[in-house]
Amino acid sequence: MSSRTRLFDDTPPVPSDPVIIVGAGVFGLSTAIHLARRGYQDVTVYDRHAYDSSRFSYFRGADSASADMNKIIRSAYGGVSIYQDLSLEAIEGWKEWNERLSKGEDLPPGLQKGDQVFVPNGNLSMTDSTEISDFDRATITSMEAAGHSGTQLNVADSRDRKLAVKKGFSFAIDPFGREKRGQANTAVLDTTGGTAIADKACLFALHEARRLRVKFILHPVEGCFEGLIYDTDVGNRVTGIRTSDGRSHPARITILACGAWTPSIVPEMDGLCEATAGTVAFIKIPRESPLWDRFSPQAFPSWQWNMHNGAEGGLYGFARNEEGWLKIGYRGVKYTNPVSQGEGLQRSVPVTRWTPSEEGGKRMAAAPRQALKVIRRFLRDYLPELGEAGLDIMHTRICWYNDSFDNHLVIDRIPDKGGVMVATGDSGHAFKYLPVLGSRIVDTMERSGLENDCMQAWKWRALGTAAPRNILMEGAAGSRSLQNVPLVAEKSLSGVPQSRL
């Protein structure tokens, strides 16, 4: 019998028990939906963001990673079958949500009949090499072995090009016009993938959870997590949460789905997860521009470029959205913001345009020089027509993720604590699972899927149990700390003011 069992009863809740979820991003929303679908009747989600008014828009004050205009959908995972299979399952869920929107019944506020939460315009994995990457090669092999041949198409292969045309993806074979400029076009097209319209998808999921009678407290004070409440007789048994208005909220189990904020409120995650930031740049295409149609979602895929090439690669991007914003992201360097949390400990804490000053300290109206250098070089080499049209970066954003050391999610109970678990560790690739991720989280809560490969990969673990993909907790002296990173002031980007971090 383990010490955890001796200290407290940590059996799973029953459907009538109160369940609290902290965080209304992808993990929290999906968990709420699947708890309700399994019959849990008393589920409440707390979040300090007023998503009903911001509608998950970063430019309206929402700064979680889930609050975004678009995210990549792909099933290409370099042969990692748990994510390949989960992505394919999620894609069916995305299609179902599109179908429901097409009927125009019971629409969420902010959405209308015909809106899509998933645009199946493919995902192009590119490299500046003359050969496709080992990752892409492994993806092709794995997908074929799983019975999905003909979905991952090498654009340099004449047979694959013909198949891409037959499938309606002729626009995605060479969307950057590399071949007509006499340049190498080395890429693999994932025809199962495309683009999630992130803010609309979150609005849809929020509405779906409410339809299933999940309660939401979305308020900067009443919904703001202040701390866990513990059983006074058994000090490591969590019995609920306290919010910033001073109120206590009891729960049989509390699920912390706080994204990049999770490691700073769960110190047990030291060495397992850390908040890291990617850089995002936005270019505005005017509706009257001839480039409007060129970069429409129907004529341009989502894409990735040199994702495994370190600081000089790691780019991804999308077609323009309905407002004309063309978004390019950089994850070649994963930046941190180490903050002292007592006893000489430093943990990376997100700082954004909307961070309260008492939490994040100085807000920086600038972007990392390295990120902008790589993005600008890509624009020059791959999208010269933007520069020729006089279009430049207008806004930037620092987007915070919660990276695990091995890039796997972390969904498990916190060791030696009862009544509490985490659902986090997105590592920059979890949004695509929104329709189905909650089912795995509820499995873990109920202890009903522990032999599942996902559950095994996502359980609580210590550094050394797998080869690290991410080096974490380098502290304020580390080269990735924003305090040590050369920044480019917004006034030097263009004549149009840019957003703060």
Residue pairs with C-beta under 8 A, 6 or more apart in sequence:
3 416
4 10
4 415
4 416
4 418
7 234
7 236
7 237
7 416
7 418
8 231
8 234
8 236
8 237
8 418
8 419
9 418
10 237
10 413
10 418
10 419
12 253
12 445
12 446
12 447
13 19
13 40
13 252
13 253
13 445
15 38
15 39
15 40
15 41
16 41
16 42
17 40
17 42
17 251
17 252
17 253
18 42
18 43
18 44
18 240
18 250
18 251
18 252
19 35
19 40
19 42
19 43
19 44
19 251
19 252
19 253
19 254
19 255
20 43
20 44
20 45
20 46
20 240
20 241
20 249
20 251
20 253
20 254
20 255
21 28
21 31
21 32
21 35
21 43
21 44
21 45
21 46
21 254
21 255
21 257
22 28
22 45
22 46
22 47
22 225
22 241
22 254
22 255
22 256
22 257
22 258
23 45
23 46
23 47
23 64
23 256
23 257
23 258
23 259
24 45
24 46
24 47
24 49
24 51
24 206
24 216
24 218
25 47
25 64
25 65
25 66
25 67
25 202
25 257
25 259
26 65
26 66
26 202
26 426
26 430
26 431
26 433
26 434
26 437
27 257
27 259
27 423
27 424
27 426
27 430
27 437
27 438
27 441
28 45
28 47
28 255
28 257
28 423
29 45
29 66
29 202
29 205
29 206
29 209
29 434
29 438
30 205
30 433
30 434
30 435
30 436
30 437
30 438
30 441
31 255
31 257
31 423
31 437
31 438
31 441
31 442
32 43
32 45
32 209
32 212
32 214
32 438
33 205
33 208
33 209
33 212
33 214
33 438
34 438
34 439
34 441
34 442
35 43
35 214
35 438
35 442
36 43
36 209
36 212
36 213
36 214
37 212
38 442
41 213
43 214
43 215
44 214
44 215
44 216
44 217
44 249
44 251
45 209
45 214
45 215
45 216
45 217
45 218
46 217
46 223
46 224
46 225
46 241
46 243
46 249
47 216
47 217
47 218
47 223
48 218
48 219
48 220
48 221
48 223
48 224
48 225
48 244
49 61
49 62
49 63
49 64
49 67
49 218
49 220
49 223
50 61
50 218
50 219
50 220
51 62
51 67
51 202
51 203
51 206
51 218
52 109
52 218
53 60
54 60
54 61
54 62
54 67
55 109
55 110
55 199
55 203
56 62
56 66
56 67
56 68
56 198
56 199
56 202
56 203
57 67
57 69
57 199
58 67
58 68
58 69
58 353
58 397
59 499
61 354
62 354
63 350
63 352
63 353
63 354
63 355
63 400
64 259
64 260
64 400
65 259
65 260
65 399
65 400
65 401
65 426
65 428
65 431
66 198
66 202
66 259
66 431
67 198
67 199
67 202
68 198
68 199
68 399
68 431
69 197
69 198
69 199
69 321
69 325
69 327
70 195
70 196
70 197
70 198
70 302
70 318
70 321
70 327
71 195
71 196
71 198
71 431
71 432
72 123
72 193
72 195
72 196
72 302
72 304
72 316
72 318
72 432
73 87
73 90
73 91
73 94
73 118
73 123
73 193
73 194
73 195
73 196
73 302
73 432
74 87
74 123
74 125
74 190
74 192
74 193
74 302
74 432
75 84
75 87
75 88
75 91
75 143
75 148
75 151
75 190
75 192
75 193
76 84
76 123
76 125
76 136
76 139
76 143
76 152
76 188
76 190
76 193
77 83
77 84
77 87
77 139
77 142
78 134
78 135
78 136
78 138
78 139
78 142
79 138
79 139
79 141
79 142
80 142
81 142
81 146
81 453
82 453
82 454
82 457
83 429
84 139
84 142
84 143
84 146
85 146
86 433
86 436
86 437
86 440
86 454
87 192
87 432
87 433
88 148
88 192
89 436
90 432
90 433
90 434
90 435
90 436
90 437
91 118
91 192
91 193
93 434
93 435
93 436
94 117
94 118
94 196
94 435
95 118
95 120
96 435
97 117
97 118
97 201
97 204
97 435
98 116
98 117
98 118
101 107
101 111
101 113
101 114
101 115
101 116
101 117
101 204
102 113
102 114
103 113
104 112
104 113
104 114
106 207
106 211
107 113
107 207
108 203
108 204
108 206
108 207
109 203
109 207
110 200
110 203
111 200
111 203
111 204
115 197
115 200
116 197
116 200
117 196
117 197
117 200
117 201
117 204
118 194
118 195
118 196
118 197
118 201
119 194
119 195
119 196
119 197
119 297
119 319
120 193
120 194
121 172
121 194
121 195
121 297
121 298
121 300
121 301
121 302
121 319
122 169
122 172
122 189
122 190
122 191
122 193
122 194
122 301
122 302
123 189
123 190
123 193
123 194
123 301
123 302
123 303
123 304
124 155
124 172
124 175
124 187
124 188
124 189
124 190
124 301
124 302
124 303
124 304
125 133
125 135
125 136
125 139
125 187
125 188
125 189
125 190
125 303
125 304
125 307
126 176
126 186
126 187
126 303
126 304
126 305
126 306
127 133
127 136
127 186
127 187
127 305
127 306
127 309
128 184
128 186
128 305
128 306
129 184
129 186
130 184
130 186
131 186
132 154
132 156
132 186
132 187
132 188
133 308
135 307
135 308
136 152
136 154
136 188
139 152
139 188
139 190
140 152
140 154
140 188
143 149
143 151
143 152
144 152
148 192
150 163
150 191
151 190
151 191
151 192
152 188
152 189
152 190
152 191
153 160
153 161
153 163
153 164
153 169
153 188
153 189
153 191
154 160
154 187
154 188
155 161
155 164
155 173
155 174
155 185
155 186
155 187
155 188
155 189
156 185
156 186
160 189
161 173
164 170
164 172
164 173
164 189
164 191
165 173
167 191
169 189
169 191
169 301
171 298
171 299
171 300
171 301
172 189
172 300
172 301
173 185
173 189
174 180
174 185
175 299
175 300
175 301
175 303
176 185
176 382
176 383
177 385
178 184
178 185
178 382
179 185
183 381
189 301
193 302
194 301
194 302
195 297
195 302
195 318
195 319
196 431
196 432
196 434
197 321
198 431
201 434
202 434
205 434
206 216
209 216
210 216
216 223
217 223
217 243
220 244
221 243
221 244
221 245
222 243
222 244
222 245
222 247
223 243
224 243
224 244
224 245
225 241
225 243
225 244
225 258
225 265
226 241
226 242
226 243
226 244
227 241
227 242
228 238
228 240
228 241
228 242
228 254
228 420
229 238
229 239
229 240
229 241
229 242
229 248
229 250
230 236
230 237
230 238
230 239
231 237
231 238
231 239
234 418
236 416
236 417
236 418
237 417
237 418
237 419
238 251
238 254
238 417
238 418
238 419
238 420
239 250
239 251
239 419
240 248
240 249
240 250
240 251
240 254
241 248
241 249
241 251
241 254
242 248
242 249
243 249
251 419
252 419
253 419
253 420
253 421
253 445
254 419
254 420
254 421
255 420
255 421
255 422
255 423
255 441
255 445
256 262
256 265
256 266
256 420
256 421
256 422
256 423
256 424
257 422
257 423
257 424
258 265
258 424
259 400
259 401
259 402
259 424
259 426
260 275
260 276
260 350
260 400
260 401
260 402
261 275
261 349
261 350
262 269
262 273
262 402
262 422
262 424
263 269
263 270
263 273
263 274
263 275
263 347
263 348
263 402
264 275
264 339
264 341
264 347
264 348
264 349
266 414
266 422
267 341
267 345
267 347
268 414
268 415
268 417
269 410
269 422
270 345
270 347
270 473
271 405
271 462
271 463
271 472
271 473
272 404
272 405
272 410
272 425
272 460
272 461
272 462
272 463
272 472
273 402
273 403
273 404
273 405
273 410
273 424
273 425
273 472
274 336
274 347
274 348
274 402
274 403
274 470
274 472
274 473
275 336
275 337
275 347
275 348
275 349
275 350
275 400
275 401
275 402
275 403
276 334
276 335
276 336
276 348
276 400
276 401
276 402
276 403
276 470
276 480
277 334
277 335
277 336
277 337
277 350
277 398
277 399
277 400
277 401
277 482
278 329
278 330
278 331
278 334
278 335
278 398
278 399
278 401
278 428
279 329
279 330
279 335
279 367
279 368
279 371
279 372
279 375
279 396
279 397
279 398
279 399
280 327
280 328
280 329
280 330
280 396
280 397
280 398
280 399
281 327
281 328
281 329
281 330
281 367
281 371
281 372
281 375
281 393
281 395
281 396
282 325
282 326
282 327
282 393
282 394
282 395
282 396
282 397
283 325
283 326
283 328
283 386
283 391
283 392
283 393
283 394
284 324
284 325
284 326
284 391
284 394
285 291
285 292
285 295
285 320
285 324
285 325
285 326
285 391
286 292
286 324
287 324
289 389
289 391
291 385
291 386
291 389
291 391
292 320
292 324
293 299
294 300
294 385
295 319
295 320
295 326
296 319
296 320
297 318
297 319
297 320
297 321
299 319
300 318
300 319
300 320
301 319
302 316
302 317
302 318
302 319
303 316
303 317
303 318
304 315
304 316
305 313
305 315
305 316
305 317
305 378
305 382
306 312
306 313
306 314
306 315
307 313
307 314
307 315
307 316
307 331
309 332
310 332
311 332
311 333
311 370
311 374
312 332
312 374
313 332
313 374
314 330
314 331
314 332
314 333
314 374
315 328
315 329
315 330
315 331
315 332
315 374
315 375
315 378
316 328
316 329
316 331
317 326
317 327
317 328
317 329
318 326
318 327
319 326
320 326
321 327
326 386
328 375
328 378
328 379
329 399
330 371
330 374
330 375
331 428
332 370
332 371
332 374
333 368
333 370
333 371
333 480
334 401
334 403
334 470
334 480
335 368
335 398
335 480
335 481
335 482
335 485
336 348
336 474
336 478
336 480
336 481
336 482
337 348
337 349
337 350
337 351
337 360
337 481
337 482
337 483
338 346
338 347
338 348
338 349
338 474
338 475
338 476
338 478
338 481
338 483
339 346
339 347
339 348
339 349
339 361
340 346
341 347
346 473
346 475
346 476
347 473
348 473
349 359
349 360
350 360
350 400
351 359
351 360
351 361
351 363
351 364
351 398
351 482
351 501
352 360
352 363
352 397
352 398
352 400
352 500
352 501
353 363
353 397
353 499
353 500
353 501
355 363
357 363
363 500
363 501
364 482
364 487
364 500
364 501
365 489
365 490
365 498
365 500
365 501
366 487
366 488
366 489
366 490
366 501
367 396
367 398
367 487
367 488
367 490
367 493
367 498
367 501
368 482
368 485
368 486
368 487
368 488
369 485
369 486
369 487
369 488
370 485
370 486
372 393
372 396
372 488
372 493
375 393
376 393
379 386
379 387
380 387
386 392
392 493
392 494
393 493
393 494
393 498
394 493
394 494
394 496
394 498
395 498
395 499
396 490
396 493
396 498
396 499
396 501
397 499
397 501
398 501
401 426
401 427
401 428
402 424
402 425
402 426
402 427
403 425
403 427
403 428
403 470
403 472
404 410
404 425
404 427
404 470
405 463
405 466
405 468
405 469
405 470
405 471
405 472
406 461
406 466
406 467
406 468
406 469
406 470
407 427
407 429
407 469
407 470
408 425
408 427
408 457
408 458
408 466
409 423
409 424
409 425
409 426
409 427
409 430
409 454
409 457
409 458
410 422
410 423
410 424
410 425
410 458
410 460
411 421
411 422
411 423
411 424
411 425
411 440
411 441
411 444
411 455
411 458
411 459
412 421
412 422
412 444
412 458
412 459
412 460
413 420
413 421
413 444
413 460
414 420
414 421
414 422
414 460
415 460
421 444
421 445
423 441
425 458
427 470
430 437
440 449
440 452
440 454
440 455
440 458
443 449
443 452
443 455
444 450
444 455
444 458
449 455
450 456
474 480
474 481
475 481
476 483
476 484
477 484
478 484
479 485
490 497
490 498
490 500
